[in-house]
Amino acid sequence: MSPDAVVVGAGPNGLVAANLLADAGWSVLVIEQQPEPGGAVRSDRELDPDFVHDTFSAFYPLAAASPIVAGLDLERHGLEWVHAPAVLGHPTRDGGWALLHQDRERTAAGLEAAHPGDGEAWLELSRLWDRIGDPLLDAVLRPFPPLRAGAQLAGRIPRSGGLDLVRTLLTPAAELARSRFGGEAPGLLLCGNGGHADIPLDSPGSGLFGVLLAMVGQQVGFPVPRGGAGQLTAALVRRLESLGGSVHCGREVTRVHVEDGRAVAVETADGERVTAGRAVVADVSALRLFGGLVAPDAVPRRVARGMRSFQLDPGTVKVDWALDGPVPWASPPSVAPGTVHVADSIEQMTEALGQVQARAIPASPFLLSGQMTTTDPTRSPAGTESMWAYTHVPQPGSTYRDAGDGSIRGVWDRDDCERFADRMQARLEALAPGFGSRVRARRVLGPIELEQRNANLVGGSINGGTSQIHQELFFRPVPGLLGRAETGIRGLYLGSASAHPGGGVHGSAGANAARAALLHHRVGRIMPWRAGHRRT
C-alpha cells in the first residue's frame, strides 16, 4: 500500500515533518541515502571506540528553544538534554575568559569585573530581549510571512525603543559591540555567536544573529543529547515509529516524478518507484532538488531562474580529537564552558571571516569548538576529553588565495585538509600549550568528506545556502517561492535548511513543509479545483 507521504531525507527537518504528518494520521515513509538516519545530527565511535564524537553538529540551543521540538515531547522517547557548567567561553588576550551563563546576573558579573559598566550594559540588552525575544524568535521560525508573531513583534517595538531598536537590530555585530560596551568581552560573546552564520561581522544581520544566539544561550543554554547527537535522531525515529511511520536507510532517491504538474512518486537508485498518495517532502538541498531530482522541464520557470543565482554558504573543515586528558588551558576559566570560541580579538575574527568571504583561506581561522566530555561525561573515559573544532573555508575549487603561508591550494584533498587542520590545532596550542601531546587520535573532515557523509552539505556548506540577507526570509531559497515550503509543483514541499528559516537544528523548515502539505490536502478536499484537481 502506498504511503500518504514520502519524505526524502532523514535529517532533523525530514524527521520533524514525518512526525507531524504522522500526528495528523497520515501514513509516512522516510527514505534516507545514508546507512543511518540523522543527516547532520549523528554521532560515532570511529575515531576511538572509547570516545563518542558528534560527526557534524553538536550543541543545540535552537532545538531547546524551538516550540516545534518541544511540542514533540522527545523526552518520552529517550532524549535527555545535558549542559556544561558554563554555556560558552572565549579566551581573551589578557589571559581571562568571556563567559556566558544561563544566569544572566552571573554573565553580567563577569563582564563587569573585566570592565566596569559592561555588566549593566549586558543586563540592559538582556532586558531588551525579554521584551521582544519571544515574538522575534517565533517570527523567525514560522512560515513567511509570520502574521501573528509579526503583529506581536510590531506591537512591542514602539515600547522597546522604536526606530532605535530597529537600528540596533540592523547594526553589524562588530559595530554593535563597540557602541554598547567599553570592554572587549561582551563583543567577543556577541561576535562569536554571530560568527556561527556566514554573515560578515561588519554587515547587517550579523548583530541580530549574534544577539539572538547569545540570548537564547542565556535562556536555555547550549545543551547536548546525553550519549551523543545521534540520540536526538534516535528519539525522533522512535517517536515516528510509535505512530506507524517507517524509515528506510541505505536507499538513494534519484528522481521525484511529476505528472500533470503534481509530484506523485519518487524513484530510488535500484529502480523502485514509490507512490506518494498525498505529498512528497524533500529534506534535501535546493540545489539537489531543482538540479536533478526534479526533471528540468518540470521545474517552474521562476524557480529555475532564481536557482541560477542561488548562493551556497562557505565550506567547512571539522577536526575531532580524542584527548588523553583535559584541554591544558594556559589560563583555565573559572567555570568550564562546553562551547569555546577562538579568535584573538573582534578585529581578528572579522578579518578571518572576511577572508573567507573574499575566497581566501584564513591565515588564523576563527574556531568554534566543543569540549564534549566536559558537557556530557558519557562521551569518553574519566579524565579524557572528546573535543572538536570547525571553521569555514572557501568552497572547493573557489579559492582565490591562501592568506596564510601559501601551502594550501583550496582543492580540499587529504593534503589540504591535514595542513589546514594543523593550522587549526596551532590556534588551540597557543592557548593550551601541550594540547598536541594529549592527542591520541585525530580525524579531519573537509568539505568533500562532509558532503560524502551527507549530500545536503554541498561542498561542506552546513546551512543549506548563505544566511546573508539577500537569501533569507522571502528570498529563500529563491524570490519566486516567497520564503514558503511550496515549490511551485503541487504536492512537493521543500523541507530542508535551504528553505526558510535556514540552517540550525530547530525543525522549522520540516514543520513548515508538513503544515503546508496538510493545509493543501484539506483545501483540496473542500475545493478540489483550488488544489489543481478537476472539478467533478
FENKA-V710129 format. One record per residue. N is the residue number from 1. OMEGA is omega in radians with two decimals (NA if undefined). Layout:
N&OMEGA + N&OMEGA
This chain:
1&-3.10 + 2&3.08 + 3&3.04 + 4&-3.10 + 5&2.96 + 6&3.08 + 7&-3.14 + 8&-3.13 + 9&-3.11 + 10&2.96 + 11&-3.09 + 12&3.11 + 13&3.12 + 14&-3.12 + 15&3.05 + 16&3.11 + 17&-3.12 + 18&3.14 + 19&-3.12 + 20&3.08 + 21&3.10 + 22&3.06 + 23&-3.13 + 24&3.09 + 25&3.12 + 26&2.95 + 27&-2.97 + 28&3.01 + 29&3.06 + 30&-3.13 + 31&-3.04 + 32&-3.13 + 33&-3.08 + 34&-3.11 + 35&3.08 + 36&-3.13 + 37&3.00 + 38&-3.08 + 39&3.13 + 40&3.08 + 41&-3.11 + 42&3.06 + 43&-3.07 + 44&3.07 + 45&-3.01 + 46&3.13 + 47&3.12 + 48&-3.07 + 49&3.12 + 50&-3.06 + 51&2.96 + 52&3.03 + 53&3.03 + 54&-3.00 + 55&-3.10 + 56&-3.12 + 57&-3.04 + 58&-3.10 + 59&-2.95 + 60&3.08 + 61&-3.11 + 62&3.05 + 63&-3.13 + 64&-3.13 + 65&-3.01 + 66&3.05 + 67&3.12 + 68&3.13 + 69&3.13 + 70&-3.12 + 71&3.12 + 72&3.08 + 73&-3.06 + 74&3.08 + 75&3.09 + 76&-3.11 + 77&2.95 + 78&-3.13 + 79&3.04 + 80&3.09 + 81&3.04 + 82&-3.03 + 83&2.99 + 84&3.10 + 85&3.03 + 86&-3.08 + 87&-2.97 + 88&3.09 + 89&3.08 + 90&3.10 + 91&-3.13 + 92&-3.04 + 93&-3.11 + 94&3.13 + 95&3.10 + 96&3.12 + 97&2.87 + 98&-3.04 + 99&3.04 + 100&3.12 + 101&3.02 + 102&3.05 + 103&-3.07 + 104&3.12 + 105&3.11 + 106&3.05 + 107&-3.09 + 108&-3.14 + 109&3.11 + 110&3.13 + 111&3.11 + 112&3.13 + 113&3.14 + 114&-3.14 + 115&-3.11 + 116&-3.12 + 117&-3.11 + 118&3.12 + 119&3.13 + 120&3.10 + 121&3.09 + 122&3.12 + 123&3.08 + 124&3.09 + 125&3.12 + 126&3.11 + 127&3.05 + 128&3.10 + 129&3.10 + 130&-3.06 + 131&-3.03 + 132&-2.97 + 133&-3.07 + 134&3.12 + 135&3.11 + 136&3.13 + 137&3.12 + 138&3.14 + 139&3.14 + 140&-3.01 + 141&-3.09 + 142&3.03 + 143&3.13 + 144&-0.04 + 145&-3.12 + 146&-2.94 + 147&-3.07 + 148&-3.14 + 149&3.11 + 150&3.11 + 151&3.10 + 152&3.13 + 153&-3.14 + 154&3.13 + 155&-3.11 + 156&-3.08 + 157&-3.13 + 158&-3.13 + 159&-3.07 + 160&3.09 + 161&3.08 + 162&-3.09 + 163&3.08 + 164&3.09 + 165&3.14 + 166&3.12 + 167&3.13 + 168&-3.09 + 169&3.14 + 170&-3.09 + 171&3.08 + 172&-3.03 + 173&-3.08 + 174&3.13 + 175&3.10 + 176&3.13 + 177&-3.11 + 178&-3.04 + 179&-3.04 + 180&-3.02 + 181&3.11 + 182&3.14 + 183&-3.06 + 184&-2.96 + 185&-3.14 + 186&3.13 + 187&3.08 + 188&3.11 + 189&-3.12 + 190&-3.09 + 191&3.09 + 192&3.08 + 193&3.06 + 194&3.14 + 195&3.04 + 196&3.05 + 197&-3.12 + 198&3.12 + 199&3.10 + 200&-3.06 + 201&3.06 + 202&-3.13 + 203&3.07 + 204&-3.10 + 205&-3.12 + 206&3.13 + 207&3.11 + 208&-3.13 + 209&3.13 + 210&3.11 + 211&-3.11 + 212&-3.06 + 213&3.11 + 214&-3.11 + 215&3.05 + 216&3.09 + 217&3.11 + 218&3.14 + 219&-3.00 + 220&-3.11 + 221&2.99 + 222&-3.01 + 223&3.05 + 224&3.05 + 225&3.09 + 226&3.10 + 227&3.11 + 228&-3.14 + 229&-3.13 + 230&3.13 + 231&3.02 + 232&3.08 + 233&-3.11 + 234&3.12 + 235&3.09 + 236&3.14 + 237&3.14 + 238&3.12 + 239&3.14 + 240&-3.12 + 241&3.10 + 242&3.11 + 243&3.12 + 244&3.11 + 245&-3.10 + 246&3.05 + 247&3.10 + 248&-3.10 + 249&-3.14 + 250&3.14 + 251&-3.12 + 252&3.01 + 253&-3.09 + 254&-3.12 + 255&2.92 + 256&-3.08 + 257&3.14 + 258&3.11 + 259&-3.12 + 260&3.08 + 261&-3.10 + 262&3.04 + 263&-3.04 + 264&-3.06 + 265&2.97 + 266&3.11 + 267&-3.13 + 268&-3.06 + 269&3.12 + 270&3.05 + 271&3.14 + 272&3.07 + 273&3.14 + 274&-3.12 + 275&3.07 + 276&-3.05 + 277&-3.05 + 278&-3.03 + 279&2.93 + 280&3.06 + 281&-3.07 + 282&3.00 + 283&-3.12 + 284&3.07 + 285&3.07 + 286&3.10 + 287&-3.12 + 288&-3.10 + 289&-3.06 + 290&-3.12 + 291&3.13 + 292&-3.13 + 293&3.04 + 294&3.13 + 295&-3.07 + 296&-3.09 + 297&3.10 + 298&3.13 + 299&3.12 + 300&-3.05 + 301&-3.09 + 302&3.10 + 303&3.12 + 304&3.13 + 305&3.14 + 306&-3.11 + 307&3.11 + 308&3.11 + 309&3.11 + 310&-3.06 + 311&3.02 + 312&2.91 + 313&-3.09 + 314&3.04 + 315&-3.07 + 316&2.91 + 317&-3.13 + 318&3.14 + 319&3.03 + 320&3.08 + 321&2.88 + 322&-3.08 + 323&-3.14 + 324&3.04 + 325&3.10 + 326&3.10 + 327&-3.06 + 328&-3.12 + 329&3.12 + 330&3.09 + 331&-3.04 + 332&3.08 + 333&3.12 + 334&3.08 + 335&-3.02 + 336&3.08 + 337&3.03 + 338&3.10 + 339&3.12 + 340&3.03 + 341&-3.10 + 342&2.99 + 343&-3.07 + 344&-3.08 + 345&3.05 + 346&-3.12 + 347&-3.14 + 348&3.06 + 349&3.11 + 350&3.13 + 351&-3.10 + 352&3.13 + 353&3.08 + 354&3.09 + 355&3.11 + 356&3.12 + 357&3.11 + 358&3.11 + 359&3.05 + 360&3.07 + 361&-3.01 + 362&3.12 + 363&3.12 + 364&-2.99 + 365&2.97 + 366&-3.08 + 367&2.87 + 368&-3.03 + 369&-3.09 + 370&3.00 + 371&-2.94 + 372&3.11 + 373&3.02 + 374&-3.11 + 375&-3.06 + 376&-3.05 + 377&3.13 + 378&-3.02 + 379&3.13 + 380&-3.11 + 381&3.14 + 382&3.12 + 383&3.13 + 384&3.10 + 385&2.96 + 386&-2.93 + 387&3.04 + 388&2.98 + 389&3.01 + 390&3.08 + 391&-3.11 + 392&3.13 + 393&3.07 + 394&3.08 + 395&3.13 + 396&3.09 + 397&-3.09 + 398&-3.03 + 399&3.07 + 400&3.12 + 401&2.99 + 402&-3.13 + 403&3.10 + 404&-3.06 + 405&3.09 + 406&-3.04 + 407&-3.06 + 408&-3.00 + 409&-3.12 + 410&3.03 + 411&3.06 + 412&2.92 + 413&-3.07 + 414&-3.13 + 415&3.09 + 416&-3.07 + 417&-3.12 + 418&3.11 + 419&-3.13 + 420&3.07 + 421&3.05 + 422&3.12 + 423&3.09 + 424&-3.11 + 425&3.10 + 426&3.09 + 427&3.11 + 428&-3.14 + 429&-3.14 + 430&3.12 + 431&-3.08 + 432&-3.11 + 433&-3.07 + 434&3.12 + 435&-3.08 + 436&-3.11 + 437&3.12 + 438&-3.11 + 439&3.06 + 440&3.06 + 441&3.14 + 442&3.06 + 443&3.13 + 444&3.07 + 445&3.12 + 446&-3.10 + 447&-3.10 + 448&3.13 + 449&3.12 + 450&3.12 + 451&3.10 + 452&-3.13 + 453&3.11 + 454&-3.05 + 455&3.11 + 456&-3.11 + 457&-3.02 + 458&-3.10 + 459&-3.12 + 460&3.09 + 461&-3.01 + 462&-3.09 + 463&3.07 + 464&-3.05 + 465&-3.07 + 466&3.08 + 467&3.13 + 468&-2.89 + 469&-3.10 + 470&3.09 + 471&3.08 + 472&3.12 + 473&-3.06 + 474&3.03 + 475&-3.01 + 476&-0.13 + 477&3.08 + 478&-3.10 + 479&-3.06 + 480&-3.13 + 481&2.98 + 482&3.05 + 483&-3.11 + 484&-3.09 + 485&3.14 + 486&-3.06 + 487&-3.00 + 488&3.05 + 489&-3.08 + 490&3.09 + 491&3.13 + 492&-3.05 + 493&3.09 + 494&-3.07 + 495&-3.14 + 496&3.11 + 497&3.06 + 498&3.12 + 499&3.03 + 500&0.13 + 501&3.05 + 502&-2.99 + 503&-3.09 + 504&-3.11 + 505&3.13 + 506&3.08 + 507&-3.00 + 508&-3.12 + 509&3.10 + 510&3.12 + 511&3.12 + 512&3.13 + 513&3.13 + 514&-3.12 + 515&3.11 + 516&3.13 + 517&3.14 + 518&-3.14 + 519&-3.11 + 520&3.10 + 521&3.13 + 522&3.13 + 523&3.14 + 524&3.12 + 525&-3.11 + 526&-3.10 + 527&-3.01 + 528&-3.11 + 529&3.11 + 530&-3.14 + 531&3.08 + 532&3.10 + 533&3.07 + 534&3.05 + 535&3.14 + 536&NA
